[in-house]
């Protein structure tokens, strides 16, 4: 086990985040990319990250290695009004169990959006439909970890169910931190060509293929991007954003959602917010990303949990 990175005390970090929200007129945070998992699964994920596994490629200490209850309270202290659980399977026969766990977690934790997942296997469309019927509002697809193509024919019925439901899927499909056989924009474009109304949230802004996935968001109305680890010092060292793309990010202000990867991040939560602030795109852009867009895209306008009053 590696030492956890230095993070300020929760009270200190909470005050700094409150100051960030105050100076930009943001009523709270809506984080579409956080992880809450069964204890045994999360332990294996942390072990893999901290051991610099081959899909990570570098040392990746966990900043918020706390109990589940503590992690929930930390997000609340940071002003996060809603968040996700975002589980993902790495083999067949795992997704249904993860969906059952996520449904129970969302039932116990009202500020967590009911999240689901899937894998290319027979019956996947059926359990995705059941998850939707049970109240799932967002799904996770991890191309790199699952080692499958999003264009796999076994997923066609899943994409059809999600397209018809209008439910967004947070999809890790960019070639970072390490490229996989099926990562990159090409297979995602293939999926969208067959399912043009599908709502996809491109995790990590598609790093490192930032421009290519911005192109995709321009081409397909249902494509959004999340900010997970984007522009942070940790990411910039290996997959920097070309500052020439900043005008395009400004133009795409209504297509970008806050995501962080909490708790699986190697720096304080505050750093993600400061990294976005450091892009210099202004308070209106930050409010759209951190609040307005996720509230709109996840249908939370009438949800009392996110009422800023």
Phi, psi and omega in degrees: 000137177269159176292141177291146178294156180292130175225145180293160174305150184305318181298318180292316181293321178300319179295320179293322178291320177300322178294320176301312180298318182295317184286347179246005177065038181258125186286344181172182181246141175238104187257111185273357185225078172233163185234123167232126189225162170307144187307317183291326178290314181297322178299320179291322177297314180297320179298319180293315180297310185288342176270006179053053179301164187299335177276354178257309173080003180198164176296133186218076180292154183261120185285331186238064179275078183233172176293163180302313180299317179296320181294321176298314182293327177296313179300316178298319179296330180280358180085018178277112184281321177221148179212182186234167175258327172042069168276161177206137181273154175243007179202163178297155175079008185254331190295318182299318178297317178296322178295320178298317179297315182296323178296317179295318180298315180295326177293327181275335185236092190296339179273002173264125176294135176298115186247152178224175179208180182195169181216151179290097182204159176300137179086359183298319180297327180293314182285335173292318178297320178295320178297319178297317179297329180279354176114007179299136185241346180209146182237162178235136175230124183241095184297318184293309182292317181288342180056048177223160176274136174297342178269008176306130181305332178295340180268350181306314178295329177294311180299325179294317178299315181291323177297314181295325181280341184071021182274131181283148175239121173280116187240120174273103186227352176289167186271018175247153001285339177225133182295144175242175182299329187245010180277167180107174189281335188300307180294330178291320177298322178299317178298314183291332176295325179276334183227071189293343179267002182296140179258111179242134173253110183284112183293149175061025182058018180078018187306141359269007182273056185300312184295318183296320180282333170297320175302317181296320179293332177286324185281324185242125186298330184274001183268127177237174178225145173249157191271008189310116178067002183293133175069005176285160179302320182301316181281321184297334181295331183243328184227065185291151174277133174290116184299344175294344179276352184302320176300326178290324175296321178296318179294331182268025186304331182268005184244006187242134183239145176293130169217152184226334187079011176307137003268004191274051182238148184263031181197168179295149177306320180306326184298325177299316180294317179294327178295319177293319177299323182291348176291342176074028183267358169096166185292322180298319179296314181296320178295320178299314184291316188276341186221296191300313184294309179296325176299315181291311188289335180260008175064041187256011187303324184259012183277119183296338179295333184252008180295113183295346177282000000 
